[in-house]
């Protein structure tokens, strides 16, 4: 089973910033494995010195109001098609099955996804990460490339962690077709 501390730390960074956000960033660097530590250190350096209101504005502008960087993976995979609804139903079932409570975010939100991946059996998690998580992350990263947004380093850290946890998954392109059967 993967180290829950890094998954929890990444979830905390992908949650709306409050006054403790700088401490959340530093805590993530402390628990980060080598594979994603450099990206989290870069994220920390870029965010250092920002006030809470600046962190909140950057988070909102980047991840809430910008659909191409939305943290809702189903949006990147399916848009508003029927398949996204099916993914959310299956995600909700998996969250319940693994004893995870939903937050105010939709079930396909990256915070739920990471908490779920950390709890799933390795083979099922690898299938899910390969079919849905990494393709969505690649689309988000493609939209951020070259914009010097600190959240790019955070998403790169997530991708690096997933590749280190699931080395059997080949590097995927954003055009990879998501397979809902992995959550069946």
MARVOZA-21273 format. One line per 5 residues: number of its first residue (from 1); for each residue x, y, z of N, C-alpha, C, O, CB. Coordinates in pm, 1 decimal, always signed. Atoms other than C-alpha are relative to their C-alpha. Glycine has a CB too. Example, Ala and Ser with C-alpha at 12.3 -4.5 7.8 and 13.67 -1.06 7.14 Angstrom:
BEGIN
1) +89.0,-119.0,+0.0,+1230.0,-450.0,+780.0,+90.0,+120.0,+0.0,+193.6,+118.1,+66.5,-99.2,+2.7,+124.6 | -82.0,-119.0,-6.0,+1367.0,-106.0,+714.0,-77.0,+109.0,+73.0,-26.1,+219.8,+89.9,+41.4,+46.2,-141.5
This chain:
BEGIN
1) +84.6,-118.9,+0.0,+0.0,+0.0,+0.0,+88.4,+124.3,+0.0,+187.0,+130.6,+73.4,-95.9,+0.4,+122.5 | -80.0,-121.9,+6.2,+133.3,+344.7,-88.3,-6.5,+77.8,+131.6,-95.5,+56.8,+214.0,-47.2,+88.3,-115.6 | -7.1,-81.7,-119.6,+227.9,+592.0,+179.5,-114.5,+100.9,+0.8,-120.4,+189.6,-84.4,+136.0,+71.6,+8.8 | +117.3,-87.3,-8.2,-94.6,+766.4,+284.9,+39.0,+145.3,+24.2,-33.9,+235.4,-17.5,-93.1,-47.5,+110.7 | -37.7,-137.6,-35.0,+93.9,+1074.5,+409.7,+15.4,+88.3,-123.2,-29.8,+202.8,-122.2,+129.8,+0.1,+79.3
6) -18.7,-84.3,+118.4,+190.7,+1196.9,+62.4,-132.6,+21.4,-71.5,-158.3,+130.5,-122.3,+102.8,-62.9,-96.1 | +132.1,-18.1,+61.7,-158.1,+1134.6,-75.3,-80.8,+103.5,+77.6,-143.4,+191.0,+17.8,-76.8,-134.4,-5.7 | +72.1,-97.7,-83.0,-309.8,+1326.1,+217.1,+56.4,+140.1,-18.4,-18.5,+237.7,-22.1,+6.7,-39.8,+148.1 | -63.0,-131.5,+20.0,-59.7,+1607.5,+167.3,-39.9,+60.3,-134.0,-67.5,+180.0,-142.4,+153.0,-11.7,+8.5 | +40.2,-50.4,+131.8,-142.9,+1636.8,-202.8,-146.8,+40.6,+0.4,-183.0,+142.4,-58.5,+25.3,-106.2,-108.8
11) +141.7,-36.4,-11.1,-515.6,+1635.8,-125.9,-12.6,+135.3,+70.7,-92.4,+219.4,+29.3,-79.9,-109.9,+77.1 | +4.7,-127.8,-72.9,-455.4,+1920.0,+123.0,+40.2,+117.1,-90.0,-14.2,+226.8,-76.7,+92.4,-5.2,+123.4 | -42.7,-107.4,+90.8,-278.1,+2122.0,-149.0,-100.4,+23.8,-111.7,-104.4,+132.5,-169.4,+135.9,-32.8,-59.9 | +101.5,-12.3,+104.9,-560.0,+2058.9,-396.2,-135.2,+44.0,+56.9,-237.3,+40.9,-11.9,-15.5,-133.1,-74.0 | +117.3,-50.9,-70.5,-810.6,+2194.3,-142.7,+17.3,+151.1,+16.1,+128.8,+200.2,+33.4,-18.7,-70.9,+139.8
16) -0.9,-146.3,-5.4,-902.1,+2563.3,-127.1,+89.7,+52.0,+112.5,+77.6,+7.8,+226.7,-142.2,+52.8,+18.5 | -93.8,-51.7,-99.7,-629.1,+2759.9,+53.6,-67.8,+79.6,+112.0,-157.3,+160.7,+88.5,+102.5,+87.0,-67.9 | +37.1,-78.5,-118.5,-689.4,+2892.4,+402.3,+131.5,+50.9,+59.0,+237.1,+36.2,-2.5,-83.9,-86.6,+106.6 | -119.5,-59.9,-60.9,-444.8,+3062.2,+639.6,+112.2,-101.5,+20.8,+229.1,-63.3,+25.2,-36.0,+63.6,+133.1 | -101.8,+102.7,-24.2,-264.2,+2729.5,+697.5,+62.6,-55.0,-129.0,+141.8,-149.0,-122.6,-61.0,-113.9,+78.7
21) -48.7,+55.8,+126.2,-186.1,+2674.3,+327.4,+153.1,-3.0,-8.8,+207.5,-102.9,-56.1,-55.8,+80.1,-115.8 | -146.9,+9.8,+3.0,+185.2,+2764.7,+358.2,+53.2,-118.3,+82.2,+151.0,-182.3,+43.5,+61.4,+129.8,+52.1 | -41.1,+115.3,-80.9,+215.2,+2503.0,+633.6,-33.2,-131.1,-72.4,+42.6,-227.7,-63.6,-69.2,+3.8,+138.8 | +36.0,+118.2,+78.6,+33.6,+2250.2,+411.9,+106.7,-25.3,-107.1,+145.2,-139.5,-132.2,-140.2,+17.8,-65.4 | -101.5,+14.3,+104.9,+288.4,+2318.8,+137.6,+128.0,-58.0,+59.2,+183.8,-154.0,+6.1,+28.9,+136.5,-67.8
26) -123.7,+47.5,-62.8,+585.6,+2271.3,+368.6,-14.1,-143.9,+48.7,+80.1,-222.4,+37.3,+38.8,+91.1,+117.1 | +23.3,+137.5,-45.7,+433.0,+1954.9,+516.4,+6.4,-97.4,-117.4,+54.8,-209.6,-102.6,-136.7,-11.2,+71.1 | -3.4,+89.0,+116.7,+394.2,+1811.0,+166.0,+143.3,-27.9,-43.5,+176.1,-139.8,-83.0,-79.0,+61.0,-116.5 | -140.5,+18.8,+37.1,+762.4,+1865.3,+92.6,+66.7,-97.0,+97.4,+149.6,-178.9,+57.7,+75.3,+136.0,-1.6 | -61.0,+86.2,-102.4,+853.6,+1692.1,+418.8,-33.3,-147.4,-19.5,+49.9,-233.6,+9.2,-45.1,+43.6,+137.7
31) +40.2,+140.0,+14.4,+659.7,+1374.6,+336.7,+17.3,-51.9,-143.0,-7.0,-169.6,-169.7,-144.5,-16.5,+42.8 | -9.0,+38.3,+141.4,+727.4,+1371.1,-38.3,+112.3,-100.0,-24.4,+224.4,-82.3,+23.3,+21.3,+123.7,-86.9 | -108.3,+89.3,+42.6,+916.5,+1076.7,-180.2,+85.0,+70.9,-104.7,+43.2,+171.1,-162.7,-56.5,-134.1,-56.7 | -94.5,-60.8,+93.7,+1213.1,+1156.6,-401.6,-62.1,+27.4,-136.9,-30.6,+128.3,-200.1,+120.8,-89.5,-16.3 | +56.7,-10.1,+134.5,+1007.2,+1105.9,-718.8,-78.1,+129.1,-23.4,-85.8,+175.8,-137.0,-89.7,-117.5,-25.7
36) +77.4,-122.4,+20.4,+793.8,+1415.9,-658.1,+46.3,+116.0,+87.8,-14.9,+222.9,+86.8,-145.3,-27.3,+26.3 | -46.5,-105.0,-91.3,+992.5,+1616.8,-404.4,+44.6,+126.1,-74.2,+12.8,+236.8,-30.6,+115.0,-52.4,+85.1 | -48.2,-117.4,+73.9,+1157.0,+1846.4,-661.9,-112.9,+88.2,-48.5,-103.7,+210.8,-41.6,+83.6,-43.1,-117.6 | +114.1,-79.3,+47.5,+822.6,+1952.2,-807.3,-70.4,+69.7,+116.3,-115.0,+183.6,+102.8,-99.8,-89.3,-76.1 | +62.5,-63.5,-115.6,+679.8,+2017.6,-462.2,+87.9,+110.7,+57.1,+36.4,+211.2,+106.1,-29.7,-103.9,+107.6
41) -89.7,-108.5,-43.3,+989.2,+2219.7,-367.4,-14.4,+120.7,-92.3,-14.9,+234.6,-45.8,+147.6,-48.4,+2.5 | +20.5,-110.6,+95.2,+942.7,+2426.8,-684.6,-133.8,+68.5,+26.3,-142.5,+191.2,+23.4,+5.8,-51.5,-146.3 | +131.3,-55.4,-33.7,+573.4,+2471.8,-599.0,+10.8,+86.4,+125.4,-41.4,+197.8,+129.2,-104.0,-113.2,+21.1 | -17.3,-74.6,-125.5,+669.2,+2581.4,-246.0,+73.3,+131.7,-24.4,+34.8,+235.4,+29.7,+77.3,-85.0,+103.1 | -76.2,-122.4,+28.3,+923.5,+2831.6,-379.6,-86.8,+103.0,-72.2,-79.4,+222.3,-42.8,+124.9,-32.6,-84.8
46) +85.9,-92.2,+74.8,+668.6,+2980.6,-620.9,-110.5,+60.1,+87.8,-152.8,+173.4,+64.8,-62.3,-72.2,-119.2 | +110.9,-45.5,-83.6,+401.3,+3012.8,-351.5,+46.9,+77.7,+123.9,-31.7,+147.0,+188.4,-83.4,-119.0,+43.2 | -55.0,-63.8,-119.6,+630.7,+3141.7,-76.6,-21.9,+151.5,-4.9,+4.8,+216.0,-106.3,+150.5,-32.1,+13.9 | +17.5,-144.1,-11.6,+543.7,+3491.3,+38.4,-137.2,+51.1,-43.4,-169.2,+167.9,-21.7,+104.3,+68.0,-80.0 | +133.4,-43.5,+39.0,+191.7,+3499.7,-105.1,-91.8,+1.9,+122.6,-88.9,-88.6,+206.0,-57.6,-92.3,-110.3
51) +97.9,-9.4,-108.6,-79.2,+3616.3,+134.3,-115.1,-98.3,-27.1,-130.6,-147.6,-138.9,-54.0,+146.9,+14.0 | +111.7,+93.7,+14.0,-384.3,+3397.5,+194.7,-93.7,+42.3,-111.5,-136.3,-41.8,-190.7,-77.1,-11.2,+131.1 | +92.0,-44.9,+105.2,-603.4,+3613.7,-30.3,+61.6,-18.6,-139.3,-10.3,-47.7,-234.9,-37.7,+148.0,+21.7 | -66.5,+22.7,+128.2,-344.4,+3588.8,-310.1,+0.5,-148.9,-36.2,-19.7,-185.3,-152.1,+143.9,+53.8,+4.4 | +4.6,+145.2,+22.5,-325.5,+3210.2,-269.7,-140.2,-42.8,-43.4,-156.3,-124.4,-134.1,+42.2,-76.5,+128.2
56) +138.2,+33.6,+33.7,-704.1,+3189.7,-281.0,-35.3,+45.5,-141.5,-99.9,-27.5,-216.8,-96.1,+63.5,+101.0 | +29.0,-50.3,+134.5,-726.1,+3404.9,-591.7,+70.0,-83.9,-106.5,+9.1,-117.4,-208.1,+42.7,+146.8,-12.6 | -73.5,+82.0,+95.6,-457.1,+3204.9,-772.2,-63.9,-138.2,-13.6,-78.6,-189.2,-124.7,+146.9,-13.2,+42.8 | +66.0,+131.5,+0.8,-624.5,+2875.3,-675.4,-130.8,+8.0,-79.5,-156.1,-74.1,-167.7,-27.8,-49.0,+145.7 | +130.0,-14.9,+65.4,-967.0,+2997.5,-788.1,+15.0,+27.1,-148.9,-52.8,-35.3,-230.5,-79.4,+112.5,+65.3
61) -19.8,-33.2,+140.9,-843.3,+3151.0,-1114.3,+54.3,-118.9,-78.6,+18.8,-138.3,-194.9,+94.8,+118.5,-13.4 | -63.7,+112.0,+69.5,-640.5,+2841.7,-1199.9,-87.5,-124.2,-5.1,-105.2,-183.8,-111.3,+130.6,-33.8,+66.6 | +62.0,+132.7,-10.6,-844.2,+2546.2,-1080.9,-152.2,+0.6,+9.8,-215.1,-102.6,-13.5,+54.7,-69.7,+118.6 | +145.5,-5.0,-12.4,-1202.1,+2664.5,-1025.1,-67.0,+65.6,-119.7,-166.7,+14.4,-170.6,-38.2,+73.6,+125.4 | +64.8,-76.4,+106.8,-1280.7,+2918.2,-1296.7,+51.8,-32.7,-138.9,-4.2,+14.2,-238.0,+17.3,+145.8,+25.2
66) -62.5,+32.1,+127.7,-1063.6,+2776.1,-1572.3,-32.9,-145.3,-35.3,+29.7,-236.7,+18.3,+154.9,+23.0,+5.8 | +42.1,+138.5,+26.4,-1235.8,+2469.1,-1723.2,+111.6,-91.3,-49.3,+107.5,-211.6,-23.1,-109.9,+0.0,-100.7 | -106.2,+87.3,+51.3,-919.2,+2343.4,-1893.8,+92.5,-49.2,+110.8,+174.2,-138.4,+88.1,+81.5,+73.2,-105.8 | -80.4,+45.1,-113.6,-758.3,+2306.4,-1550.0,-86.9,-45.1,+116.9,-38.4,-58.0,+229.3,+93.6,+111.0,+45.3 | +91.5,+46.6,-102.6,-1063.2,+2191.2,-1356.3,+54.5,-127.3,+64.2,+114.8,-211.0,-2.9,-140.0,-24.5,-59.0
71) -44.8,+119.4,-71.6,-985.7,+1931.2,-1091.4,-99.8,-114.4,-10.2,-80.3,-219.5,+50.9,+24.6,+33.0,+145.3 | +99.6,+104.5,+22.0,-1290.7,+1731.6,-1199.6,+41.4,-80.0,-122.8,+25.2,-35.2,-236.3,-143.4,+60.4,-17.8 | -60.2,+79.6,+106.6,-1135.7,+1453.6,-1404.4,-98.6,-39.8,-108.6,-62.6,-45.5,-226.2,+61.9,-123.0,+57.8 | +100.5,+38.9,+98.4,-1457.4,+1347.7,-1573.6,-22.0,+105.7,-106.6,-50.9,+73.5,-221.9,-130.1,-29.5,+68.7 | +14.1,-109.3,+96.7,-1479.9,+1687.5,-1738.9,+104.7,-13.1,-110.5,+73.4,+4.0,-228.3,+13.2,+137.2,+70.5
76) -108.1,+12.9,+98.2,-1144.3,+1631.4,-1910.1,-17.0,-124.0,-86.8,+23.4,-125.2,-203.1,+135.1,-4.7,+70.7 | +15.0,+125.9,+72.6,-1235.3,+1278.8,-2013.3,-123.3,-2.2,-89.5,-119.0,-54.7,-200.8,-6.6,-114.6,+97.3 | +126.8,+16.2,+69.1,-1596.0,+1317.9,-2122.7,-77.0,+128.9,-27.2,-180.1,+125.4,-94.3,-85.0,-89.9,+77.9 | +79.6,-121.4,+12.7,-1704.6,+1682.3,-2111.7,-129.1,-17.2,+78.6,-128.5,-72.4,+188.6,-29.8,+32.3,-149.0 | +129.3,+13.0,-66.9,-2073.0,+1699.2,-2022.3,-80.2,-117.9,-54.7,-202.7,-119.0,-42.9,-80.2,+128.8,-15.2
81) +67.0,+116.0,+56.8,-2154.7,+1367.5,-2192.6,-48.9,-94.9,+108.2,-10.2,-84.6,+224.6,+93.1,-73.0,-94.7 | +58.5,+101.0,-87.5,-2347.7,+1079.3,-2037.5,+106.9,-77.4,+76.0,+88.2,-111.8,+192.7,-85.7,-95.8,-80.6 | -105.4,+80.1,-62.2,-2023.3,+894.4,-1965.7,+55.2,+65.6,+125.8,+97.9,-3.9,+218.0,+112.5,-23.8,-98.7 | -47.7,-66.7,-120.7,-1920.6,+1160.7,-1714.2,-92.6,-30.4,+117.3,-46.4,-55.4,+228.7,+10.2,+152.1,-22.3 | +95.5,+34.4,-105.0,-2237.9,+1098.1,-1516.8,+20.2,-142.3,+48.4,+12.2,-169.9,+168.1,-142.6,+18.0,-50.0
86) -26.9,+138.8,-35.2,-2164.4,+726.8,-1526.8,+126.9,-10.1,+84.6,+130.6,-83.8,+183.1,+12.9,-86.1,-126.7 | -123.0,-1.7,-79.4,-1810.7,+792.7,-1401.7,-28.0,+48.9,+141.6,+22.5,-8.7,+237.9,+106.3,+89.0,-66.8 | +27.1,-53.2,-134.1,-1946.3,+1000.9,-1112.3,-79.4,-99.0,+84.2,-54.8,-111.2,+204.2,-75.9,+132.5,-9.6 | +74.8,+102.9,-73.3,-2195.3,+728.3,-1015.4,+95.7,-108.3,+48.2,+90.0,-149.5,+164.0,-111.6,-61.8,-88.9 | -94.9,+105.5,-38.4,-1917.7,+468.9,-1016.7,+100.7,+50.4,+104.0,+139.2,-23.1,+194.8,+74.7,-52.3,-124.1
91) -92.3,-57.3,-99.2,-1682.8,+702.2,-827.9,-67.2,+4.3,+137.2,-6.4,-30.8,+238.3,+45.5,+142.8,-42.7 | +73.1,-7.3,-126.8,-1948.7,+757.1,-561.6,-9.2,-139.5,+63.6,+7.8,-153.8,+184.7,-142.4,+59.2,-22.3 | +6.0,+137.0,-51.0,-1990.4,+379.3,-527.8,+135.7,-43.4,+56.1,+142.6,-103.5,+163.3,-45.0,-96.6,-111.2 | -134.9,+38.3,-45.3,-1612.5,+328.1,-499.1,+38.8,+74.5,+127.6,+99.6,+16.2,+217.4,+103.9,+27.9,-110.4 | -29.8,-75.1,-121.5,-1578.3,+604.2,-241.8,-69.0,-64.2,+120.2,-7.6,-83.2,+225.3,-43.9,+147.2,-15.1
96) +74.0,+66.4,-109.6,-1848.1,+440.6,-28.2,+60.9,-135.4,+33.1,+79.4,-169.2,+150.0,-148.6,-17.7,-37.5 | -56.2,+134.2,-20.0,-1699.8,+93.4,-79.3,+130.9,+4.2,+77.2,+161.4,-88.1,+152.7,+22.2,-68.3,-134.3 | -129.8,-13.0,-67.3,-1361.6,+216.8,+47.1,-7.6,+86.5,+126.4,+95.3,+125.0,+181.9,+102.3,+59.2,-96.2 | +18.1,-72.1,-125.6,-1508.8,+405.5,+343.9,+41.3,+145.2,-5.4,+81.4,+201.7,+96.3,+76.0,-67.1,+107.0 | -39.5,-139.2,+14.8,-1436.9,+751.6,+206.8,-123.2,+89.6,-11.4,-212.7,+63.2,-91.7,+90.7,+17.4,-122.8
101) +110.9,-94.4,+5.1,-1674.7,+1039.5,+269.4,+24.3,+100.7,-110.8,+137.7,+139.2,-139.4,-18.1,+71.5,+135.4 | -9.5,-105.6,+100.5,-1750.4,+1287.2,-3.4,+5.8,+135.6,+69.3,-45.8,+153.4,+179.6,-120.0,-6.2,-98.5 | -1.5,-138.4,-46.8,-1680.0,+1654.7,+46.2,-103.7,+75.9,-81.6,-193.6,+15.6,-140.3,+143.4,+65.2,-13.7 | +89.9,-80.1,+82.3,-1861.2,+1940.5,-121.1,+35.8,-11.0,-148.2,-40.1,+34.4,-233.9,+4.2,+146.2,+44.3 | -42.7,+17.3,+139.3,-1668.3,+1852.6,-438.9,-71.6,-119.0,-62.8,-117.4,-209.4,+7.1,+153.2,-19.3,-8.3
106) +59.5,+111.7,+72.3,-1808.2,+1623.2,-706.2,+87.4,-125.0,+16.6,+206.5,-113.1,+45.3,-17.5,+35.1,-150.1 | -76.0,+123.6,-22.4,-1702.0,+1256.1,-684.7,+121.5,-17.1,-91.0,+214.6,-89.4,-55.5,-90.3,-117.1,-18.1 | -113.8,+15.2,+91.7,-1465.7,+1289.5,-985.1,+109.4,+103.6,+23.8,+202.5,+115.2,-55.9,-47.7,+9.6,-143.4 | -100.3,-102.0,-34.9,-1267.0,+1570.1,-817.2,+131.0,-69.0,+37.5,+129.5,-174.4,+101.0,-50.1,+90.5,+117.7 | -130.7,+61.7,-23.7,-894.4,+1497.3,-794.2,+25.8,-29.1,+147.9,+97.0,-124.4,+179.6,+109.4,+89.7,-53.7
111) -20.0,+28.8,-142.8,-904.0,+1518.1,-413.6,-63.2,-134.2,+37.5,-4.2,-211.7,+112.8,-60.0,+113.2,+87.0 | +63.7,+130.0,-25.1,-1150.3,+1226.3,-403.0,+77.2,-111.7,-69.2,+97.9,-219.1,-12.8,-146.7,+0.8,-48.2 | -70.3,+100.2,+80.4,-961.1,+1041.4,-674.5,+128.2,-44.0,+70.5,+154.8,-163.9,+79.4,+32.4,+55.9,-140.5 | -125.5,+36.2,-66.2,-628.7,+1054.3,-488.4,-24.6,-78.4,+128.2,+46.6,-174.6,+157.2,+81.2,+125.1,+30.9 | +31.7,+74.5,-122.6,-784.6,+941.9,-162.0,-43.2,-141.6,-33.9,-10.0,-236.1,+37.6,-110.5,+71.5,+80.6
116) +46.0,+131.3,+43.0,-948.0,+654.2,-348.2,+116.0,-86.4,-49.7,+127.9,-202.8,-11.4,-105.3,+14.4,-109.3 | -114.1,+75.1,+54.6,-633.6,+549.0,-536.8,+87.1,-53.1,+113.4,+136.0,-165.9,+106.7,+84.1,+89.2,-95.2 | -83.6,+40.9,-113.1,-443.7,+534.4,-208.3,-58.7,-121.1,+72.0,+15.8,-199.5,+130.8,+16.5,+116.1,+98.4 | +65.3,+109.7,-71.8,-699.0,+287.0,-68.1,-29.5,-123.3,-85.2,-52.1,-231.2,-30.5,-127.3,+49.0,+58.8 | +35.2,+110.7,+88.4,-764.0,+66.5,-372.4,+109.3,-106.0,-1.1,+225.3,-77.5,+28.7,-25.3,+51.1,-142.0
121) -97.6,+105.1,+24.2,-595.3,-266.8,-432.5,+88.1,+45.4,-116.7,+42.1,+116.3,-206.2,-70.1,-138.2,-30.5 | -97.0,-49.8,+97.6,-285.0,-212.5,-644.9,-45.0,-19.1,-145.2,-39.6,+74.8,-224.6,+132.5,-69.0,+20.7 | +36.1,+26.7,+139.9,-409.5,-376.6,-963.9,-118.0,+84.6,-45.8,-115.4,+140.3,-155.5,-32.8,-147.6,-18.6 | +116.5,-81.9,+34.5,-747.3,-200.0,-961.1,+38.6,+147.4,-8.6,-6.6,+219.0,-97.9,-112.5,-19.5,+103.5 | -45.6,-139.0,+1.9,-579.4,+131.0,-878.3,+81.8,+28.2,-125.3,+65.9,+133.3,-187.4,+82.9,+31.3,+125.6
126) -81.6,-19.1,+121.0,-329.0,+85.7,-1162.0,-87.9,+10.7,-123.5,-63.5,+95.3,-209.6,+99.9,-115.8,-16.8 | +92.3,-7.4,+113.4,-611.2,+19.1,-1408.7,-70.4,+135.0,-4.3,-80.2,+197.3,-110.0,-103.4,-113.1,+7.6 | +71.1,-127.4,-9.3,-801.9,+326.7,-1287.9,+91.3,+117.5,-33.5,+53.5,+207.9,-108.1,-58.6,+17.8,+139.9 | -95.9,-108.3,+26.0,-494.4,+549.9,-1291.5,+35.3,+4.9,-148.0,+41.6,+113.0,-206.6,+128.2,-18.5,+84.7 | -37.2,+4.4,+142.2,-398.9,+434.8,-1642.6,-113.9,+44.1,-90.8,-92.0,+115.2,-188.9,+43.9,-140.5,-38.2
131) +113.5,-26.5,+88.3,-747.7,+462.9,-1788.8,-59.9,+138.7,+16.9,-107.7,+198.0,-79.7,-106.0,-102.0,+23.3 | +70.5,-125.7,-26.1,-875.7,+779.3,-1623.7,+86.3,+111.3,+58.8,+83.5,+224.2,+9.8,-112.7,-26.1,+92.0 | -68.8,-105.9,-74.1,-645.3,+966.0,-1388.2,+111.9,+63.5,-82.6,+114.8,+185.3,-100.0,+57.0,-55.6,+130.3 | -111.5,-56.9,+77.1,-331.4,+1005.4,-1598.1,-44.6,+68.8,-129.2,+8.2,+175.5,-160.6,+99.5,-108.8,-33.3 | +44.6,-74.0,+118.7,-514.8,+1092.6,-1922.3,-59.0,+138.5,+33.2,-34.6,+235.6,-38.3,-103.6,-82.2,-74.9
136) +55.5,-129.1,-40.3,-706.1,+1367.9,-1740.9,+111.4,+94.9,+46.5,+112.7,+212.4,+9.9,-104.5,-19.2,+112.4 | -113.2,-82.4,-45.3,-388.9,+1493.7,-1568.9,+80.4,+53.3,-117.5,+122.0,+169.2,-116.8,+91.3,-80.7,+92.6 | -76.4,-44.1,+117.7,-210.0,+1508.1,-1904.3,-69.9,+115.4,-70.6,-3.9,+208.4,-117.1,+20.2,-116.9,-98.0 | +73.9,-109.7,+63.0,-485.1,+1728.6,-2046.6,+13.8,+128.1,+81.2,+30.8,+236.0,+24.6,-148.4,-36.8,-15.8 | -15.6,-115.9,-86.4,-462.9,+1961.4,-1747.8,+140.1,+58.7,-14.2,+156.7,+180.1,-25.6,-27.7,-37.7,+145.9
141) -139.1,-45.9,+12.1,-83.8,+1979.0,-1773.2,+25.5,+63.3,-136.0,+98.2,+162.1,-146.2,+97.0,-116.6,+22.2 | -15.1,-56.9,+133.8,-101.7,+2043.4,-2145.8,-55.9,+142.7,-3.1,+2.2,+230.7,-66.6,-71.4,-88.6,-105.3 | +60.5,-133.4,-4.0,-329.9,+2342.2,-2077.1,+84.8,+98.3,+80.2,+79.8,+218.5,+54.1,-140.4,-7.6,+59.5 | -82.3,-88.4,-84.3,-85.4,+2480.8,-1816.1,+139.2,+25.2,-56.5,+204.7,+122.8,-19.8,+13.1,-58.9,+138.1 | -136.9,-7.7,+50.5,+235.6,+2427.0,-2011.3,+34.7,+140.4,-50.8,-38.5,+199.0,-130.6,+19.9,-101.9,-111.7
146) -50.6,-128.4,+45.3,+433.3,+2747.9,-2059.6,-64.5,+120.8,+63.7,-32.5,+233.5,+25.9,-16.0,+9.3,-144.0 | +69.9,-113.3,-61.6,+210.6,+2963.5,-1840.5,+62.5,+43.4,+133.0,+17.9,+140.6,+193.9,-145.7,-35.7,+22.0 | -69.9,-30.1,-125.4,+445.9,+2965.1,-1537.5,-94.1,+7.2,+119.5,-77.5,+90.9,+208.3,+74.8,+130.7,-12.8 | +93.9,+6.9,-110.6,+160.3,+2878.1,-1306.5,+54.0,-99.8,+101.8,+87.8,-212.4,+65.4,-142.7,-40.6,-49.1 | -53.6,+90.8,-101.7,+276.6,+2726.6,-976.6,-74.1,-132.9,+9.4,-14.3,-235.1,+43.1,-3.2,+67.0,+133.4
151) +77.3,+122.9,-10.5,-4.0,+2471.6,-986.3,+43.1,-104.8,-101.4,+11.0,-222.6,-86.1,-146.1,+29.8,-17.2 | -55.2,+98.6,+93.2,+166.3,+2309.5,-1283.7,+95.6,-92.8,+74.5,+93.4,-214.2,+54.0,+73.0,+70.0,-118.3 | -92.6,+84.0,-77.4,+438.7,+2190.1,-1044.9,-73.8,-93.2,+94.8,-29.6,-205.8,+117.6,+96.7,+87.2,+79.1 | +78.9,+86.7,-87.2,+175.8,+2055.0,-808.1,-57.6,-117.4,-79.4,-52.0,-231.7,-34.0,-113.3,+79.9,+67.7 | +55.1,+108.5,+82.6,+8.3,+1856.6,-1087.4,+110.3,-90.6,-53.3,+89.3,-210.9,-68.6,-80.9,+57.6,-117.0
156) -114.1,+83.2,+39.2,+349.2,+1738.6,-1208.1,+41.2,-92.9,+114.2,+80.1,-207.5,+91.5,+119.3,+88.3,-42.2 | -32.5,+83.0,-116.5,+413.8,+1613.4,-855.0,-99.4,-115.9,+12.6,-60.3,-228.7,+42.7,-0.4,+85.3,+129.3 | +101.3,+106.0,-3.5,+85.2,+1419.8,-862.0,+31.8,-105.1,-106.2,+29.7,-225.0,-78.6,-142.6,+58.7,-22.3 | -31.5,+93.3,+108.5,+178.2,+1267.8,-1198.9,+124.1,-82.6,+33.7,+125.3,-203.8,+12.0,+21.3,+76.3,-132.1 | -122.8,+71.8,-36.2,+528.2,+1177.0,-1076.9,-25.9,-104.4,+108.4,+25.6,-216.0,+101.4,+107.1,+98.6,+47.4
161) +33.2,+95.4,-104.8,+390.3,+1013.5,-764.7,-72.9,-120.4,-57.7,-40.2,-234.6,-25.5,-85.1,+66.7,+108.1 | +76.9,+110.3,+58.2,+141.8,+808.1,-965.8,+88.5,-89.6,-86.1,+75.5,-212.0,-82.6,-116.5,+54.4,-83.6 | -91.5,+82.1,+81.2,+411.7,+697.0,-1210.3,+94.6,-81.5,+87.8,+131.6,-193.3,+52.0,+81.3,+89.2,-95.5 | -88.6,+76.3,-88.2,+634.2,+594.4,-919.7,-75.9,-111.1,+72.1,-19.8,-218.0,+96.4,+66.3,+92.9,+102.2 | +80.8,+100.0,-68.6,+351.8,+406.6,-744.8,-46.0,-111.4,-94.2,-68.9,-224.7,-51.8,-120.5,+66.1,+64.3
166) +50.3,+94.6,+99.8,+242.5,+234.8,-1067.5,+95.0,-2.9,-119.5,+59.5,+42.3,-228.3,-144.2,+38.2,-45.3 | -100.2,-1.4,+107.8,+558.0,+180.4,-1274.8,-39.8,-85.1,-120.3,+16.8,-70.2,-228.6,+133.0,-48.4,+53.2 | +42.7,+84.3,+111.0,+379.0,-77.6,-1487.5,-83.6,+76.8,-102.9,-108.9,+25.9,-212.1,-79.3,-117.9,+52.6 | +80.5,-79.6,+92.4,+172.1,+200.5,-1649.0,+92.9,+73.8,-95.1,+178.7,+149.7,-50.3,-91.7,+100.0,+76.6 | -81.6,-75.3,+94.6,+331.3,+329.0,-1968.4,-42.3,+146.2,-0.4,-155.9,+178.9,+33.9,-11.2,-59.8,-141.7
171) +35.0,-141.1,+11.3,+344.7,+702.4,-2018.3,-110.4,+12.1,-103.7,-97.3,-37.2,-215.8,+124.4,+87.5,-38.7 | +117.3,-10.0,+87.0,+8.4,+790.2,-2171.2,-7.5,+136.7,-65.3,+48.2,+234.5,-15.5,-128.1,-27.4,+78.8 | +26.2,-127.7,+64.9,-93.8,+1059.3,-2411.4,-139.7,+46.0,+39.7,-221.9,-36.5,+79.6,+13.6,-11.1,-155.3 | +132.6,-48.2,-38.5,-395.3,+1283.9,-2343.2,-110.7,-55.1,-89.5,-228.6,-43.5,-56.1,-2.7,+151.1,-3.4 | +100.6,+54.2,+91.2,-570.0,+1115.1,-2636.6,-42.6,-141.1,+39.3,-130.2,-198.9,-25.0,+53.4,-0.1,-142.2
176) +35.2,+134.3,-43.3,-587.4,+783.6,-2449.8,-148.0,-3.0,+36.8,-196.5,+83.7,+109.6,+87.9,-44.8,+119.9 | +143.6,+13.6,-25.6,-948.7,+668.7,-2437.2,-22.5,-53.6,+141.6,+28.5,-160.5,+175.2,-66.2,-93.9,-105.2 | +27.3,+49.1,-134.8,-1074.4,+638.6,-2076.6,-90.8,-121.9,-5.9,-178.8,-131.7,-91.4,-63.8,+110.4,+86.3 | +79.1,+122.7,-4.3,-1222.0,+303.7,-1988.0,-75.5,-6.9,+132.0,-15.7,-22.1,+238.6,+90.1,-125.0,-18.0 | +80.5,+3.8,-122.0,-1509.5,+304.2,-1742.5,-6.4,-139.0,+60.5,-45.7,-153.0,+176.4,-139.6,+49.2,-28.4
181) +6.1,+135.9,-53.5,-1485.1,-73.2,-1702.4,+91.6,-17.0,+120.9,+72.7,-109.9,+199.5,+37.4,-101.0,-108.2 | -92.4,+15.1,-112.6,-1203.3,-18.5,-1452.7,-69.4,+23.0,+133.3,-20.1,-22.3,+236.6,+116.8,+96.2,-14.5 | +73.4,-20.7,-124.1,-1458.7,+94.3,-1195.2,-124.7,-86.2,+7.3,-209.9,-65.9,+93.8,-37.5,+145.5,+14.5 | +120.6,+86.1,+2.0,-1715.0,-174.2,-1280.6,+7.5,-104.9,+108.3,-84.1,-186.0,+122.2,-17.0,-68.2,-137.3
